[in-house]
Amino acid sequence: MRSDDQGRLQELYLRCLVDLADDDVDGQDELIEAAELLETLLDETTLENAIGNLRVVGDPEDPASPGIHLLNGHLGKGQQFTRVIVVGMEEAFIPNYPAMASGDTQQIRDELAVLHVMASRAQEDLVFTVAERVPTTSGGLKTREPSRWLPLVEPFASPMPEL
């Protein structure tokens, strides 16, 4: 990354931050995520190219269109859905392995906040999936433990029929 790009990215971040209200935590989080994404892109291209290749896909305040949406926890922010299915409520997925391996309690708390965002998007039904075993790249099966947070969210989940 060129040092002048780093400085200009910092300036861009600060200019945007000034326009946010002090209590707009969601906006501040989104700005941090955008700056971090741009910073990773600067390893491969210039700031001009990175910004020039950005596309605005819609206003996050607009309601989601009808249909099935496959989103990560961050992309669902600001949206509401009739039904939400959170896949992978197992340790090393939620919370994710890098956060667990880091030992950083703030990263673990951030993962819990993402889970909260995912769960709070549901208007009617909220479903969590938990796998006892998952396939490995070598073709075997690996045992998984339920997420440490499953007991926190189970009371809010919609019941599923036994298969």
N, C-alpha and C positions, 0 to 999 in steps of 0.2 A: 504494500500500500504506500502510495506517495504521501509524504508528510504534509504537503499542501492540501491534499484531499482530506486527510484526517482533520486538519484545522478548519477547513470549510464545512465538513460534516458537523463538527462541534458548533460552529457558528450557526448553521442551519437548525440544529437541535435547540440551541438557546433562543433563537428567534421564534421558533414554534412554541417553546415552553412559556415564553412571556405572554403569549396570547391565551394560555389556558388559565382558568380560574384556579386558585390555590386549593379549592376543595374538589376539583375535577380529577379524582383519583383514576377513574377509568381512562380518561383522556391522556393523563400522564403515563399510565401503563402502556397504552397504545403507542404513544410517542417513543417511549423507551424501546419497545419491540421493533418499531420501524427503524429507529437509529441503529439498533443492533443488527438488523437484517441488512441495512445498507453497508454497515461496517464489514460484514462478512463478504458482501459482494465486491467490496473494494480490494479484496485479495486477488480478484480476477480481472477487474476492469477499473476504469476511472469513475469518479463521482458523476460526471456528465453522462456517461453511458449508462450507469446504474439507474439514475433518475430518468433518463430518456426512455428506458425500457419498462418503466413502471406503467401499469394500467390501473385505472380506477374501475372497479367492477360494480360499483353501486354504493349508494348511501347506506351506511350501517343502520340508520334509523328507519329505512324502508322495511316493511314486513317481508319475510321470506316468501317466495312464490310457492304455490302448492307443489307437492311432490315429495320425493325422498331426497334428503340432503345428507351427504357424508362429510362431516366436519371434524376437525380436531377441537380440543377444548377451547382454544383461543379464538377460533373463527366463529363460534357460536355466540360470542359476547354481543349483547344488545339485541339478540333475536329471541323470538318465542316460537315454540313448536308444539303441536298438539301432543305428539308422542316423542319421547327421547329414549334411545337405547344406548347405554354406555357399555361398550364392549371391552372386556379385559380387566375386570376388577380383581386382578391378582397382583401380588407383590412383584416388583420389577417392571410392571406395566403401569400401575397406579398405586403408589408413586413409581415413577420411572426409575430404571436402574441407575442412570448417571446421577440422579439426585440422591439416591440411596448410597451409592458408592462414594459420593463426595463427603458424606458425613456432615454436610453443612445443613444445620437446622433451618436456615432461611429457605434453602432450596426445597426442603421437604414441606415447609409451610406453603411455599408457592405452589407446589403440586396439589396440596389440599385446596387451595384457592381455585385452581383450575377445575378440580372435581366439583367444587361448589358451583362454578359457572355452568358446567355441563348439566348438573342436576337441576339447577334453577331455571333452565330454559323450558322445562316441561310444563305444559298447561294442564294436561289431563293424565297422561300415563308416563311413568318413569320406570324403566326396566334396566337392570344391571345383569351382565352375564359374567359368570365365573367358570373357568375351565379347571378341571382337576388335573388334566394332562394336555400338553400342547405338542405338536410335531416339531422335531428338530430338523436342521438342514441335512443331517445324516440319515434321516428317515425313521429315527426312533421316536420315542415319546419321553417328554420331560414332565415330571410332576411339578405342579404349581400350587402355591399356598394362596388362599384368599387374601385380598388386600387388607391391611391393618385397619382400613377405614370402612370396610363393609358393614360392621355393626353400627356405624354412625348413620349410614344411608338406608339400611334395610327397612326401617319403619316408614320411609317415604316411597318405597318401591311398590309398583303395582304387582299383585300376585300373578304368578304364571302357573298354568296347569302343568301337572306332572306329565312327562313324556314317557 
